[in-house]
Structures are given as C-alpha cells and as structure tokens.
Amino acid sequence: MTEHENRPTTGPDRAAGNADTEVAHTHEPHKDTGEDQNRQEAQGNGAQANTGAEAPGGPEAAIPELVIISGMSGAGRSTAAKCLEDLGWFVVDNLPPALIPTMVELGARSQGNVARIAVVVDVRGRRFFDNLRESLADLDTRGVTRRIVFLESSDDALVRRFESVRRPHPLQGDGRIVDGIVAERELLRELRGDADLVIDTSSLNVHELRAKMDAQFAGEEEPELRATVMSFGYKYGLPVDADLVVDCRFLPNPHWVPELRPFTGLNDEVAAYVFNQPGAKEFLDRYAELLQLIATGYRREGKRYVTIAVGCTGGKHRSVAMSEKLAARLAAEGVETVVVHRDMGRE
C-alpha cells in the first residue's frame, strides 16, 4: 500500500500554500508534535481550557472518547489518523504516552468542543511503552471509553515501502531495514495483543484502508466532503492544488465595459452582467449537477477534500462571480464550502 494523499506525508507513514493576495471566506448555509512541543502545547491548552471549565457545583465535564492508533512503521498509521481527522476527531500525532491522560482531561474541559480524541503513539519517541500501561490504567480508572487500533503489515510489504521512499526504519540503527522491523514487531507484541482492532494493510491501498476506518468509526453518518472553490486568473498561472479546473473565458469579459471595469465579481452589477450572458446560467446548472456526481464518487473513494479552480483572464470578474454562485450551490447540497479569490486585487 502506497500512502499517497493530497497532503503527502514524509516517510513511509506523512501542501501548504501561500497566497499573498488571496481573499477567502466560508460559504456556509493532525498535528505533529515532539515531546517538548507536546508539553508546551498541553500547558498552553490547559491554561485556555481552565478559563472555560465549569464552576464548582456545575455540570460534570463530559469525558471525550479516545482512540489510540499504533502499529508497525510503514503500515499506515498516518492514513488511519487522517481518516479520523476527516471524520471530526481531534488528532494528535506522536504524543508521549504519559501525556494521554492530560490530553483527555483537557478535552473534558473543552465544554464539548473536543468530544473525540485520536492519539498516534509510535516508536519515534524511542520510549514507546515507558508509561503507556500506567496511562491506560489511569484512563480505565476514570471510566474513559478508549479503543486501540493496531496497524499491521507483512515484513515483505514493509520492506518494499521503506525502500520505495529510501528512508531507514526508525529502529534499524546500523543494520538492515528488516532488522528494524523485527525489533519493532517484538516491541509492539504486547500492545498488539491488547488491541481492539487489528488491520492488516499488506494488500490494502489507501482507499481500502480508509474504507475500513470509515466502517468502524463513521457510524451512520456519511463522511463529510469539504470543498474549496477558488477563482483565479489564467495570466497568473493555474493553481497547483486544483483537483478540477473550470474555464469561464467563453463568457464576455466585463473588463471591456467601462462602467464595470473598476468593480469585481462580488459586485451585483458585475454578477448580473455575467449571468445574463448566453450560456452562463446553463453552464452553472449543468456543472453543479456534474459536481453532485463527482462528490458521490469522492466520498466512495475516501476523498474528503476537493479544490475547484474557476478561471478567467484576470481572476477579477467572471471567475469571481461564477465561484460565488457555484459555492452557494454546493453549500445548498450540504457540502462544507470555502471560497477563495486568489487573484482578486492583483490588478
């Protein structure tokens, strides 16, 4: 299984963009940490959470549900964690086991904002089980609902994955990749025996692994799809993160209408001009229908994020107006949608 995501990870198991001139808004009806960072963030979050905690005598804080994701390096821990994040879980990667009870406590103080926590624990910390059993016993005493998901894979599959990315196994030291795999498997043997769910990813691809995680954790609700609708100008280049590209240059350009030139597609007069042109409304209707079909397929294949780039010459008039209308259609269909106007204001 090759773990390839829209936001790729480093190593066998993990895009940030910048837009100096982007304008974004919501069109609505993971977290890698090292030990020091975790302690600092836990302290910061704790200070914030305390300010919102219930006063003495108030309602008892709700204890979050907890999932611990572990398993063999290269077996798909990051994909499993990303799947839970897409399902609305608060995900923390590489958290020292001793801090798990603290994370649960902070979640309980969040007034219901953090109801489900997923923690990835692995051998990158080099002290994998120093405090894990003590932490699990503490959680059991508190009545925390917790599950352990263990990602397994064959030695041959793991060797192929490490060789494909040309990275050493975290435990191989001066030896071979297979030496690190053997050492890790022995280290994880006890945890594997305690796991509530073991998934063998030897013959699974990314989509199949996500489907298994969805089946276990999505419940009756269909996993949510999130869309970014981005207007852009072709003269500034195509957006590198676009999944779908829409070309609005077949419509007359308001730039050549003197009274409309200073405005943007957010202006009512400009939008009216664009959608009064032959084919504009028909294009919007049919493309919105096509997106419904695509969205169904994306959900089925485990894809949770889609970026739709809508372009015109300068990214100021036609693409902006079309993006706003298209985002409104998606929102009406229940798709969480954000609109970004990448090039508006560059002229």
N, C-alpha and C positions, 0 to 999 in steps of 0.2 A: 504494500500500500504506500503510494507516494503521497505525502501530505502536502497538497498544494492548495492554498487558499487565496482569495482575493487579497488578503493581507498576510503575506507569507511569513512563516516563522523561520528562525535561524536554527540550524542543526536539523537532525532527523525529526525531532518532535516539532518551530515558530516561523497602508502606504501613507506614509504620512505625506500630506501635500501641503503646499503653502500657496496662498493666493493673496498677494498684496492688495489686489483691488476687488476681491470677491465681496458680494453682498449676499447674505444668507438669512433665511427665516424659515420657521416651521409652518407648513401649510396643513393645518390640522382641522377636522370637523370640530479585564484582563489586566491583568495588571502584574507585570513582572516586578518582583521585589527581592532584594537581597536581605540578609538578616538585619543589618544596620538600618536599612530603609524601612523594613517592616516595623522595627521597634519605634522609629521616629514617627511613622505614619500612624501606628497604633496609639502613640501618645497624643498626636495631634487630633486624631479622630475621637479619642476618648474625651479630650477637653471640649470638643464641639458637642459630643453626644451628651455629656453631663448637663449642658445648659438646657437640653430638651428632655431630660429624664422626668419621670413622674415624681411629683412631690410625695413626701411620706404620707401614707394613707390612701394614695391614689390607686388607680387600677394597676394590677401587676403587669410588668412588661412581657410581651409575647416573645417566646424563645424561638429564634429562627430555625428552620430546617437546615440540616448540614449534610453535604456530600463531600467525602474525601476521595480525590482522584489520585491514583498512584499506578505503579506498574513499571514495566521494562522501558528503559530509554529507547526511543525509536518505535514504540508500539502504538503511539497515537494519543498520548496524554493531552497534548495541546489541542488537537482536534476535538477531543471529548470536552475539554474545558470551554472551548469556543462555542460548542453546541449549547452547553448550559447557559453561557453568557447570552446567546441569541434567544434563549427561552426566558430570559429575565432574571437569571441568577446573578448574584454578586460574586464574582470570581477573583480569587487571589492566587497567584502563581508562586511556587517555591517558598511557601510560608513555613518557617521553623515549627515543628510540632508543638513546642512549648507555648507558642502564641495562639494556637487554635482556640482554647477556651476564652482567651481575651477577645479574639475576633467575634466569637459567638456572643459574648457579653456586650460588646459594642453594638452588635446587630440588635440585641434585645432592647437597647436604649434608643433605638432609632425611631421609635414611635410607629413601627410597622413599615418604615421605608426600606428596611433590609430584612425581608421575610425568609429568604432562601440564600444560603451561602455555600459556595463550592470552593474547596481548597485543594490545590495541587501540591502534593509533597513528593519529593523525589531525592535521588542521591546527589543532586548538585550541591546540597547543603553539607555533604560529607559526614554529617552526624544524624543519619536518617532516623534511627529509632531510639535515640538517646532519651527522649521524653515522650515519645508517641503513646506508649501504653499507659503511662501516667495520665496523659491528656485525655485519652479515650475513657479511662476510668472516671476521671473528673466529669466528663460530659455525661456519662451514664448516671452518675450520682445526681446531676442536675435535671435529669429527665429529657435531655436533648435528643430529638429524633435524628439519628445520623446513619448514613449508609457509606460503605466503602466500595468504590468501583475500581477494579484492577484490570489494567490493560496488559494482555499477554501476547506473545508472538514467538514463532519458532526461531531457533538460532540462525537458520539459513536466511529467513526473511530479514532479521535484524542486521545481519552482516551485509546483505545487499543494500539496505537502506543507509547504513553508515558509509559504505563505500561509494554510494551514489552522490553523497554530499561531501565526501572527502573530509570527514571530521572524525576525530578519535572518540572512542567510547569514554564516558566520564571516569570509569574505573579501570581502564586497561593499563594505565601507567606506562611503563616501558615495554609492555607485552603487546600481544595482538588484540584485535577487536574481540575475538572470541573469548579471550581471557577475561576481558572486562564484562562480557555478557554472562559468563559462568559465575564470576564473583557477585554480580548484581542479582542474579537469579537466586543464589544462596542467601544473600542478604534479605531478599524480599519473600523468602519461602513462608515465613510465619504470617506475614501480612496477607499473602495470597490465600492462605487457609482461612483467615478471618473475613475475607471479602464477601460482601453481599451479592455482588455482581462481577463476574469474570467474563471479559470479552476477548476472544482470540482474534487478533487482527491479521493473522498471517496471510490470509487470502482475501482480505477486505480492502476495498478502495475507500477514499474519503467519504463518498456519498453513502456507501453501505454502513460505515461506522456511524455517521450522523443519523442515519435511519434507525439504527439500534438504540442510540441515545434518545432520540425523539420518542421511540416506542416506550422507553422506560420512564421518561421524565416530562414529556409534553402533556400528558393527561388527555383529557377530551378536547382541549382547545387546539386548533390548528396553529402550528408555529407561525409567528408573525413575520411579515415581509416589510422591510423598510426601504424606501426609495428616496434617492436624491435626484431632483430634476435640475439640471444645470444649463443655463443659457450661456452661449459663448459666441465669439466672432471668429470666423474662419481665417481672417487675416492675422489672428494672433495664435493660430495653431489649434489642433484638435486636443481636447482634454485627454491626458494619458490614462486616466482611470475610468473612462467611459465604457459601459457594457453595451449600450445601444446609442446610436447617433441618428438624430433627426435633422434633415436639411430643410430649412424654411426659405431658401433663396428662390423658390419658384413663385413666391408672392411678391407683389410690387413693394419697393422699398420706400418707407415713409421719409427717409433721408432726403429724397428729392422733392418733398412737399415742404416749401419754405416755412409755413406756419407750424409744422410738426417736427421739423429737424431738431430744435433745441430740447425736445422732450424725449422720454424713454417709453418703452412698452408698458410701464406701470401707469402711464397717463391714460385716462379714459378715452380721450380723443384719438390717441395713437392706437389703442386696442380696438376701438370701433372701426378705425380705418383698416386695420389688418384683417379683421374678421368679416368685413363687408366685401372683401375681395373674393372673386370666384374661386371656389375650391377650398377656402380656408376652413370653414365650418365642417365641410365634409371630411377634410383631412383629419381634423381634430376628432370627430366622431369615430372614424374608422381606426385611427391609431389607438385611441382609448380602448376600443374593442380588442384590438390585437394585444395590447398590454394585459388585458384580463387573461387571455390565453397564455401569454408568456409567464405571468405571475403564478398561475396554477402550476406550470411546469417547473418554475424555480422552486416553489415550495416542495414539490415532489422530489426534486433532486437535492434538497437540503440547502439551497442557496437562500440566504436571508437578507442580503443587501444587493441593491441594483442601482447603478448610476445611469440616468438617461440624459444624454447631452443633446440639447436643442440649439442648432446653429443658424446664424445668418451672417451677413458680411462683416458687420462690426460688433455684433453682440449687444446692440442697444435698443432696437425697436422690435422687429418681427420675432426674434427668438425669445425675447423677454416676455412679450405678450403671450406667445404660444406656451411657454413654460408655465406661466401662471395658470392658464386655463387647464393645461394637462395635469398639473399638480392638484388642482381642485377636483378633477375627475377621479384621480387616484385616491385622494382622501375620502371622497364620497363612497368609494368601494371598500373602505376600511384599511387602506394601506397607509401606514405612517410615512408622511412625506415631508421632505425638507427642500426648499427652493434656494438655489444658489445662482446669482447672476455674476458670473466670473469676470466679464469684461465691461460691464456697465460702468461708465465713468472714466474709461481709459482715454476716450477721445477728447 
